[in-house]
């Protein structure tokens, strides 16, 4: 019961932060809802990071099957090593809760790609780049970090997308 009271208080607080409801953007509203859901979700950044990689693998498996070429899923040990590395480099200044939240935004992004059949009809490069321009992902990440009163630039958001970080060699 106590947890629900906290959730209700946070939700009410978020609603009254911006009293201009008519001009509120959908992406910002989505981000607030995602943040509330993430606040009550289990806090496990390592597992959530691995979940994001698994969702990417699921999407790329669909793409491979649609185009008739093989794709090998990322091994558990590679997922774990990748996530440990990311958490101690690009995500090192974030709390575990913030890391979990940002990784969960990316899990949802890949799940949306799977559900919408985008995985079967896009190119690998388009799939990776679509997160960069997805306003829902941006709003979700902004919401994760706004809880700590951090201002997030576009460059910072791009550096928090797991697969951008991996492509940059970090």
C-alpha positions in Angstrom: 0.0 0.0 0.0 2.9 2.3 0.8 4.4 1.8 -2.6 1.1 2.8 -4.3 0.9 6.0 -2.3 4.4 6.8 -3.4 3.5 6.1 -7.0 0.4 8.2 -6.8 2.3 11.1 -5.2 5.0 10.9 -7.9 2.4 10.8 -10.7 0.5 13.7 -9.2 3.7 15.7 -8.8 4.6 15.1 -12.5 1.2 16.2 -13.6 1.5 19.5 -11.8 5.1 20.2 -12.9 3.7 21.5 -16.2 0.2 22.9 -15.8 0.0 23.8 -19.5 -1.8 20.5 -20.3 -3.1 21.7 -23.7 0.4 22.4 -25.0 2.0 19.2 -23.6 3.6 17.1 -26.2 2.7 13.4 -26.5 6.4 12.4 -26.3 6.7 14.1 -22.9 3.6 12.5 -21.6 4.8 9.1 -22.8 8.1 9.7 -21.1 6.3 10.5 -17.8 4.2 7.3 -18.0 7.3 5.3 -18.9 9.2 6.8 -15.9 6.3 5.9 -13.5 6.3 2.4 -14.8 10.1 2.1 -14.5 10.0 3.5 -10.9 7.9 0.6 -9.8 9.8 -2.0 -11.9 12.6 -4.1 -10.4 15.9 -2.3 -10.4 18.5 -4.5 -12.1 20.6 -2.6 -14.6 22.8 -5.5 -15.6 19.9 -7.7 -16.5 18.0 -4.9 -18.2 21.1 -4.1 -20.4 21.2 -7.8 -21.3 17.5 -7.7 -22.1 18.1 -4.8 -24.6 20.8 -6.8 -26.3 18.5 -9.9 -26.4 15.7 -7.7 -28.0 18.2 -6.5 -30.6 19.1 -10.1 -31.3 15.5 -11.0 -31.7 15.0 -8.2 -34.2 18.1 -9.2 -36.2 17.1 -12.8 -36.2 13.7 -11.8 -37.8 15.7 -9.7 -40.3 18.0 -12.6 -41.1 15.1 -15.1 -41.5 13.3 -12.6 -43.8 16.3 -12.3 -46.0 17.6 -15.8 -45.9 21.0 -15.2 -44.2 22.3 -16.6 -40.9 22.5 -14.6 -37.7 24.1 -15.7 -34.4 22.6 -14.4 -31.2 25.0 -12.7 -28.7 26.2 -15.2 -26.1 25.3 -14.7 -22.5 29.0 -14.2 -21.6 29.4 -11.5 -24.3 26.2 -9.8 -23.1 27.4 -9.8 -19.6 30.9 -8.5 -20.5 29.4 -5.8 -22.8 26.9 -4.6 -20.1 29.6 -4.6 -17.4 31.8 -2.5 -19.6 29.1 -0.1 -20.5 28.0 0.3 -16.9 31.6 1.2 -15.9 32.2 3.6 -18.8 29.4 5.4 -20.5 26.9 4.9 -17.7 29.3 5.2 -14.7 28.0 8.5 -13.4 24.4 7.2 -13.3 22.6 5.5 -10.4 21.5 1.9 -10.9 17.9 3.1 -11.1 18.8 5.6 -13.9 20.8 2.9 -15.7 17.9 0.5 -15.5 15.5 3.1 -16.7 17.7 4.0 -19.8 18.2 0.4 -20.7 14.5 -0.3 -20.3 13.8 2.6 -22.8 15.9 0.7 -25.3 14.2 -2.7 -24.5 10.9 -1.1 -25.4 12.3 0.5 -28.5 13.5 -2.9 -29.8 10.3 -4.5 -28.8 8.4 -1.9 -30.8 10.5 -2.7 -33.8 9.7 -6.4 -33.4 6.0 -5.8 -32.9 5.7 -3.5 -35.8 7.5 -5.8 -38.3 10.1 -3.1 -38.8 12.8 -5.8 -38.2 11.7 -7.8 -41.3 11.7 -4.9 -43.7 14.6 -2.7 -42.6 18.3 -2.9 -43.2 20.6 -3.5 -40.2 21.9 0.1 -40.4 18.4 1.5 -40.6 17.4 -0.5 -37.5 20.3 0.8 -35.5 19.9 4.4 -36.7 16.1 4.4 -36.1 16.6 4.7 -32.4 18.7 7.9 -32.9 15.7 9.7 -34.4 12.9 8.1 -32.4 11.3 10.9 -30.3 9.7 8.2 -28.0 13.1 6.9 -27.1 14.4 10.4 -26.5 11.5 11.3 -24.3 11.9 8.1 -22.3 15.6 8.7 -21.7 15.0 12.4 -20.9 12.4 11.3 -18.3 14.8 8.8 -16.8 17.3 11.5 -16.2 15.0 14.3 -15.4 14.2 12.6 -12.1 17.7 13.5 -11.1 17.3 17.1 -12.4 19.9 16.5 -15.1 19.6 18.4 -18.3 20.2 16.0 -21.2 21.6 17.2 -24.5 20.9 15.4 -27.8 24.6 14.2 -27.9 24.3 12.8 -24.4 21.1 10.8 -25.4 22.9 9.4 -28.4 25.8 8.3 -26.2 23.4 6.4 -24.0 22.0 4.3 -26.7 23.8 1.0 -26.3 24.4 0.2 -29.9 25.7 3.7 -30.7 28.2 3.3 -27.9 29.3 -0.1 -29.2 29.7 1.2 -32.7 31.9 4.0 -31.4 34.2 1.4 -29.9 33.7 2.2 -26.2 
